[in-house]
């Protein structure tokens, strides 16, 4: 009897696409390294390969962000692309670095007299360009608390006639308002350079 042994060798599924968990655009407002979005290699049917092949990942341009192990380290303001690939199959997402570069103070009217005993609530917004940056700590100070006293929330109380400068500070960034108690207010704004 002639017996024939036939061995069937199954072909491993080929990578067809790479899917990233999380948002397609990740925005950071600090220089702290951020964990890279998890990448999963899928077959042509959209199923995760098992085992997962090793990926080659990169971040470009390096002037905006760079790869730091399994994290992405911000370098400077701008937009970068995080890309991973296996063979000719690639996947990517955007990594936007928006470091705060200014503080804007609002809540005062330079055309109105500010009477002794009156209070005005000032607000400070930390921004990266024109976009507000949430979660930033702001502290308030007055150049002369005997004329204009400011609390931790930016509420200013006119104590006596005269001029004082009220300043909002966030990190190295500042914005100042010159207040005149018993007369009109004038404003001055100054923003320190963004941290490098």
Protein Blocks (a to p, Z undefined) as FASTA:
>chain_A
ZZddddddddddddfbdcdehjfbdcdfbfbdcdddddddddfkopacdddddddddddd
fklbccehjaccdfbgcdddddddehjbccdddddddddfbdcdehiafkbccdehiacd
ddddddehjaccehiacddddfblklmccdfkopacdfbgcdddddddehjbccddddde
hiacddddddddddZZ
